[in-house]
Amino acid sequence: MLTVTVPGGPVPAGLWVRAPEPAVTVAPGERGRVRALIGATGVRTALTGRAHAVSPYGTWGLIGPAALPLHVPADGAAEVEFALRPPLDTPPGEYWMLVKAVCQGRIAYGPAIALRIPPRVTYPKDD
């Protein structure tokens, strides 16, 4: 079951995904995190499944692991956290990802989250 919601409209019963931070900045070689809140409205039983990091080809190495186990309590929410580890050779730029939740036949997609990678800072060696 895939539920499509319209911003400003009523929230239908089902699974949903929200991103507390619309953007995350992390420099090459450093570590960051991408969080998502996954919940169920109007579902009177706990749901189990997986949360998946979805991003374009070429960015898969920035995020890991690609999928996490998920347990959403009845009429509640759970938080998942994906590690963001851009390698030292990651080109600077703005990339994106989103979180897809799959629980017992239900699917929900979150909003796009900007992954900002600033230029790598290097310091001159002392002579």
Contact map, one row per residue, 1 for C-alpha under 8 A:
1110000000000000000000000000000000000000000000000000000000000000000000000000000000000000000000000000000011100000000000000000000
1111000000000000000000000000000000000000000000000000000000000000000000000000000000000000000000000000000001110000000000000000000
1111100000010110000000000000000000000000000000000000000000000000000000000000000000000000000000000000000000110000000000000000000
0111110000000000000000000000000000000000000000000000000000000000000000000000000000000000000000000000000000000000000000000000000
0011111011110000000000000000000000000000000000000000000000000000000000000000000000000000000000000000000000000000000000000000000
0001111111000000000000000000000000000000000000000000000000000000000000000000000000000000000000000000000000000000000000000000000
0000111110000000000000000000000000000000000000000000000000000000000000000000000000000000000000000000000000000000000000000000000
0000011111000000000000000000000000000000000000000000000000000000000000000000000000000000000000000000000000000000000000000000000
0000111111100000000000000000000000000000000000000000000000000000000000000000000000000000000000000000000000000000000000000000000
0000110111110000000000000000000000000000000000000000000000000000000000000000000000000000000000000000000000000000000000000000000
0000100011111000000000000000000000000000100000000000000000000000000000000000000000000000000000000000000000000000000000000000000
0010100001111100000000000000000000000000110000000000000000000000000000000000000000000000000000000000000000000000000000000000000
0000000000111110000000000000000000000001111000000000000000000000000000000000000000000000000000000000000000000000000000000000000
0010000000011111000000000000000000000001111000000000000000000000000000000000000000000000000000000000000001000000000000000000000
0010000000001111100000000000000000000111100000000000000000000000000000000000000000000000000000000000100001110000000000000000000
0000000000000111110000000000000000000111100000000000000000000000000000000000000000000000000000000000100000011100000000000000000
0000000000000011111000000000000000011110000000000000000000000000000000000000000000000000000000000011100000011110000000000000000
0000000000000001111100000000000000011100000000000000000000000000000000000000000000000000000000000000000000000110000000000000000
0000000000000000111111000000000000111000000000000000000000000000000000000000000000000000000000000000000000000110100000000000000
0000000000000000011111000000000000111000000000000000000000000000000000000000000000000000000000000000000000000000000000000000000
0000000000000000001111110000000001100000000000000000000000000000000000000000000000000000000000000000000000000000100000000000000
0000000000000000001111110000000000000000000000000000000000000000000000000000000000000000000000000000000000000001110000000000000
0000000000000000000011111000000000000000000000000000000000000000000000000000000000000000000000000000000000000000111100000000000
0000000000000000000011111100000111000000000000000000000000000000000000000000000000000000000000000000000000000000111100000000000
0000000000000000000000111110000100000000000000000000000000000000000000000000000000000000000000000000000000000000001111000000000
0000000000000000000000011111011100000000000000000000000000000000000000000000000000011100000000000000000000000000001111000000000
0000000000000000000000001111111000000000000000000000000000000000000000000000000000000100000000000000000000000000000011110000000
0000000000000000000000000111110000000000000000000000000000000000000000000000000000001111110000000000000000000000000011110000000
0000000000000000000000000011111000000000000000000000000000000000000000000000000000001111000000000000000000000000000000000000000
0000000000000000000000000111111100000000000000000000000000000000000000000000000000001100000000000000000000000000000000000000000
0000000000000000000000000110111110000000000000000000000000000000000000000000000000111100000000000000000000000000000000000000000
0000000000000000000000011100011111000000000000000000000000000000000000000000000000111000000000000000000000000000000000000000000
0000000000000000000000010000001111100000000000000000000000000000000000000000000011110000000000000000000000000000000000000000000
0000000000000000000010010000000111110000000000000000000000000000000000000000000011110000000000000000000000000000000000000000000
0000000000000000001110000000000011111000000000000000000000000000000000000000001111000000000000000000000000000000000000000000000
0000000000000000111100000000000001111100000000000000000000000000000000000000001110000000000000000010000000000000000000000000000
0000000000000000111100000000000000111110000000000000000000000000000000000000111100000000000000000000000000000000000000000000000
0000000000000011110000000000000000011111000000000000000000000000000000010000111100000000000000000000100000000000000000000000000
0000000000000011100000000000000000001111100000000000000000000000000000011011110000000000000000000000000000000000000000000000000
0000000000001111000000000000000000000111111000000000000000000000000000011111100000000000000000000000000000000000000000000000000
0000000000111111000000000000000000000011111000000000000000000000000000000011000000000000000000000000000000000000000000000000000
0000000000011100000000000000000000000001111100000000000000000000000000000010000000000000000000000000000000000000000000000000000
0000000000001100000000000000000000000001111111000000000000000000000000000110000000000000000000000000000000000000000000000000000
0000000000000000000000000000000000000000011111000000000000000000000000000110000000000000000000000000000000000000000000000000000
0000000000000000000000000000000000000000001111100000000000000000000000001110000000000000000000000000000000000000000000000000000
0000000000000000000000000000000000000000001111110000000000000000000000111110000000000000000000000000000000000000000000000000000
0000000000000000000000000000000000000000000011111000000000000000000000111100000000000000000000000000001100000000000000000000000
0000000000000000000000000000000000000000000001111100000000000000000011110000000000000000000000000000001100000000000000000000000
0000000000000000000000000000000000000000000000111110000000000000000011100000000000000000000000000000111100000000000000000000000
0000000000000000000000000000000000000000000000011111000000000000001111000000000000000000000000000000111000000000000000000000000
0000000000000000000000000000000000000000000000001111100000000000001111000000000100000000000000000011110000000000000000000000000
0000000000000000000000000000000000000000000000000111110000000000011100000000000000000000000000000011100000000000000000000000000
0000000000000000000000000000000000000000000000000011111000000010011000000000000001000000000000001111000000000000000000000000000
0000000000000000000000000000000000000000000000000001111100000000010000000000000000000000000000001111000000000000000000000000000
0000000000000000000000000000000000000000000000000000111110110000000000000000000000000000000000011100000000000000000000000000000
0000000000000000000000000000000000000000000000000000011111110000000000000000000000000000000000011000000000000000000000000000000
0000000000000000000000000000000000000000000000000000001111110000000000000000000000000000000000000000000000000000000000000000000
0000000000000000000000000000000000000000000000000000000111111000000000000000000000000000000000000000000000000000000000000000000
0000000000000000000000000000000000000000000000000000001111111110000000000000000000000000000000100000000000000000000000000000000
0000000000000000000000000000000000000000000000000000001111111111010000000000000000000000000000000000000000000000000000000000000
0000000000000000000000000000000000000000000000000000000001111111000000000000000000001110000000000000000000000000000000000000000
0000000000000000000000000000000000000000000000000000000000111111000000000000000000011110000000000000000000000000000000000000000
0000000000000000000000000000000000000000000000000000100000111111110000000000000001111100000000000000000000000000000000000000000
0000000000000000000000000000000000000000000000000000000000011111111000000000000001111000000000000000000000000000000000000000000
0000000000000000000000000000000000000000000000000000000000000011111100000000000001100000000000000000000000000000000000000000000
0000000000000000000000000000000000000000000000000001110000010011111100000000000001000000000000000000000000000000000000000000000
0000000000000000000000000000000000000000000000000111100000000001111110000000000000000000000000000000000000000000000000000000000
0000000000000000000000000000000000000000000000000111000000000000111111000000000100000000000000000000000000000000000000000000000
0000000000000000000000000000000000000000000000011110000000000000001111100000000000000000000000000000000000000000000000000000000
0000000000000000000000000000000000000000000000011110000000000000000111110000010100000000000000000000001000000000000000000000000
0000000000000000000000000000000000000000000001111000000000000000000011111000010000000000000000000000000000000000000000000000000
0000000000000000000000000000000000000111000001110000000000000000000001111101110000000000000000000000000000000000000000000000000
0000000000000000000000000000000000000011000011100000000000000000000000111111110000000000000000000000000000000000000000000000000
0000000000000000000000000000000000000001001111100000000000000000000000011111000000000000000000000000000000000000000000000000000
0000000000000000000000000000000000000011111111000000000000000000000000001111100000000000000000000000000000000000000000000000000
0000000000000000000000000000000000000011100000000000000000000000000000011111110000000000000000000000000000000000000000000000000
0000000000000000000000000000000000001111000000000000000000000000000000011011111000000000000000000000000000000000000000000000000
0000000000000000000000000000000000001110000000000000000000000000000001111001111100000000000000000000000000000000000000000000000
0000000000000000000000000000000000111100000000000000000000000000000000000000111110000000000000000000000000000000000000000000000
0000000000000000000000000000000000111100000000000010000000000000000101000000011111000000000000000000000000000000000000000000000
0000000000000000000000000000000011110000000000000000000000000000000000000000001111100000000000000000000000000000000000000000000
0000000000000000000000000000000011100000000000000000100000000011110000000000000111110000000000000000000000000000000000000000000
0000000000000000000000000000001111000000000000000000000000000011100000000000000011111000000000000000000000000000000000000000000
0000000000000000000000000100001111000000000000000000000000000111000000000000000001111100000000000000000000000000000000000000000
0000000000000000000000000101111100000000000000000000000000001111000000000000000000111110000000000000000000000000000000000000000
0000000000000000000000000111111000000000000000000000000000001110000000000000000000011111110000000000000000000000000010000000000
0000000000000000000000000001100000000000000000000000000000001100000000000000000000001111110000000000000000000000000000000000000
0000000000000000000000000001100000000000000000000000000000000000000000000000000000000111110000000000000000000000000000010000000
0000000000000000000000000001000000000000000000000000000000000000000000000000000000000111111000000000000000000000000000000000000
0000000000000000000000000001000000000000000000000000000000000000000000000000000000000111111100000000000000000000000010000000000
0000000000000000000000000000000000000000000000000000000000000000000000000000000000000000111110000000000000000000000010100000000
0000000000000000000000000000000000000000000000000000000000000000000000000000000000000000011111000000000000000000000111110000000
0000000000000000000000000000000000000000000000000000000000000000000000000000000000000000001111100000000000000000000111100000000
0000000000000000000000000000000000000000000000000000000000000000000000000000000000000000000111110000000000000000011110000000000
0000000000000000000000000000000000000000000000000000000000100000000000000000000000000000000011111000000000000000011110000000000
0000000000000000000000000000000000000000000000000000001100000000000000000000000000000000000001111100000000000001111000000000000
0000000000000000000000000000000000000000000000000000111100000000000000000000000000000000000000111110000000000001111000000000000
0000000000000000000000000000000000000000000000000000111000000000000000000000000000000000000000011111000000001111100000000000000
0000000000000000100000000000000000010000000000000011110000000000000000000000000000000000000000001111100000001110000000000000000
0000000000000000100000000000000000000000000000000011110000000000000000000000000000000000000000000111110000111100000000000000000
0000000000000011100000000000000000000100000000001111000000000000000000000000000000000000000000000011111001111000000000000000000
0000000000000000000000000000000000000000000000001110000000000000000000000000000000000000000000000001111111110000000000000000000
0000000000000000000000000000000000000000000000111100000000000000000001000000000000000000000000000000111111100000000000000000000
0000000000000000000000000000000000000000000000111000000000000000000000000000000000000000000000000000011111000000000000000000000
1000000000000000000000000000000000000000000000000000000000000000000000000000000000000000000000000000011111100000000000000000000
1100000000000110000000000000000000000000000000000000000000000000000000000000000000000000000000000000111111110000000000000000000
1110000000000010000000000000000000000000000000000000000000000000000000000000000000000000000000000001111011111000000000000000000
0110000000000011100000000000000000000000000000000000000000000000000000000000000000000000000000000001110001111100000000000000000
0000000000000001100000000000000000000000000000000000000000000000000000000000000000000000000000000111100000111110000000000000000
0000000000000001111000000000000000000000000000000000000000000000000000000000000000000000000000000111000000011111000000000000000
0000000000000000111000000000000000000000000000000000000000000000000000000000000000000000000000000110000000001111100000000000000
0000000000000000000001000000000000000000000000000000000000000000000000000000000000000000000000011100000000000111110000000000000
0000000000000000001011110000000000000000000000000000000000000000000000000000000000000000000000011100000000000011111000000000000
0000000000000000000001110000000000000000000000000000000000000000000000000000000000000000000001111000000000000001111100000000000
0000000000000000000000111100000000000000000000000000000000000000000000000000000000000000000001111000000000000000111110000000000
0000000000000000000000111100000000000000000000000000000000000000000000000000000000000000000111100000000000000000011111000000000
0000000000000000000000001111000000000000000000000000000000000000000000000000000000000100011111100000000000000000001111100000000
0000000000000000000000001111000000000000000000000000000000000000000000000000000000000000000110000000000000000000000111110000000
0000000000000000000000000011000000000000000000000000000000000000000000000000000000000000001110000000000000000000000011111000000
0000000000000000000000000011000000000000000000000000000000000000000000000000000000000001000100000000000000000000000001111100000
0000000000000000000000000000000000000000000000000000000000000000000000000000000000000000000000000000000000000000000000111110000
0000000000000000000000000000000000000000000000000000000000000000000000000000000000000000000000000000000000000000000000011111000
0000000000000000000000000000000000000000000000000000000000000000000000000000000000000000000000000000000000000000000000001111100
0000000000000000000000000000000000000000000000000000000000000000000000000000000000000000000000000000000000000000000000000111110
0000000000000000000000000000000000000000000000000000000000000000000000000000000000000000000000000000000000000000000000000011111
0000000000000000000000000000000000000000000000000000000000000000000000000000000000000000000000000000000000000000000000000001111
0000000000000000000000000000000000000000000000000000000000000000000000000000000000000000000000000000000000000000000000000000111
